[in-house]
Amino acid sequence: MENKNNIEFIDKIISLAWSDKISFEHIYSKMGVQESEVIKIMRKELKSNSFKNWRKRVNGRKSKHRKLNEIKND
């Protein structure tokens, strides 16, 4: 049972991380996982090219970083 819950937890984090509209701060508040841990999970669970494509998409994207979004809107 614990293994199934762990798989569901990781699947949820991956789903949230792939979403363009959900920030890392939201993932932390909802799931309790820091941005660095999300990156480690994505690196471990995704194929190499998928991970690289995801990193390109989220790197510097203001919607993934609430603080960057707040700075740009001021």
Secondary structure, DSSP 8 states (H G I E B T S, - for coil): -HHHHHHHHHHHHHHHHH-TT--HHHHHHHH---HHHHHHHHHHHS-HHHHHHHHHHHTT-GGG-HHHHHHHH-
